[in-house]
Amino acid sequence: MREVVIYLGEDEYWVAEVPSLPGCISQGKTKEEVIRNVKEAISCYTHALEADSLPVPEERFEVMVLAV
């Protein structure tokens, strides 16, 4: 289970970032597409770490939403 931040980018594509996996970012034309894409990105990211015998970062759910 991973925390994923999804938002609409400047180019009108949805962007998904995974804070606990630095550099794990994906995008899609729709929310559904970006969700599919980020699931695949997470899987590839963690498999690559495991293949290189590197530790997979643990998830730390610590979310705060601020209205400014």
C-alpha positions as CSV (number, residue, x, y, z in Angstrom):
1,M,0.0,0.0,0.0
2,R,1.4,3.4,-1.0
3,E,0.4,7.0,-0.6
4,V,-0.1,8.5,-4.0
5,V,-0.7,12.2,-4.7
6,I,-2.7,12.9,-7.9
7,Y,-3.2,16.3,-9.4
8,L,-4.0,17.9,-12.7
9,G,-0.8,19.2,-14.4
10,E,-0.3,22.3,-16.5
11,D,-0.6,20.3,-19.7
12,E,-4.1,19.0,-18.7
13,Y,-2.6,15.5,-18.0
14,W,-3.1,13.9,-14.5
15,V,0.1,13.5,-12.6
16,A,0.7,10.9,-9.8
17,E,3.6,11.1,-7.4
18,V,4.6,8.5,-4.8
19,P,6.3,10.4,-1.9
20,S,7.8,7.3,-0.3
21,L,9.5,6.3,-3.6
22,P,11.6,9.3,-4.7
23,G,11.3,9.9,-8.5
24,C,8.3,7.5,-8.9
25,I,6.0,9.6,-11.0
26,S,3.5,8.8,-13.7
27,Q,0.8,10.6,-15.7
28,G,-2.3,9.9,-17.7
29,K,-5.0,11.6,-19.7
30,T,-7.7,10.6,-17.2
31,K,-7.7,9.8,-13.5
32,E,-8.3,6.2,-14.3
33,E,-5.4,6.1,-16.7
34,V,-3.0,7.7,-14.2
35,I,-4.0,5.3,-11.5
36,R,-3.3,2.3,-13.8
37,N,0.0,3.9,-14.8
38,V,1.2,4.7,-11.3
39,K,0.4,1.2,-10.1
40,E,2.6,-0.1,-12.8
41,A,5.3,2.5,-11.9
42,I,5.3,1.4,-8.3
43,S,5.6,-2.2,-9.2
44,C,8.5,-1.6,-11.6
45,Y,10.2,0.7,-9.1
46,T,10.1,-1.8,-6.2
47,H,11.0,-4.7,-8.4
48,A,14.1,-2.8,-9.7
49,L,15.2,-2.1,-6.1
50,E,14.7,-5.7,-5.1
51,A,16.7,-6.9,-8.2
52,D,19.5,-4.6,-7.2
53,S,19.4,-5.9,-3.6
54,L,18.4,-2.5,-2.4
55,P,15.9,-1.9,0.4
56,V,12.4,-0.9,-0.6
57,P,11.4,2.2,1.5
58,E,8.6,1.6,3.9
59,E,5.4,3.7,3.5
60,R,4.8,6.3,6.1
61,F,1.2,7.6,5.9
62,E,1.5,11.1,7.2
63,V,-0.8,13.4,5.2
64,M,-1.8,16.9,6.0
65,V,-4.1,19.1,3.8
66,L,-3.8,22.8,4.2
67,A,-6.1,25.4,2.8
68,V,-4.2,28.6,2.2
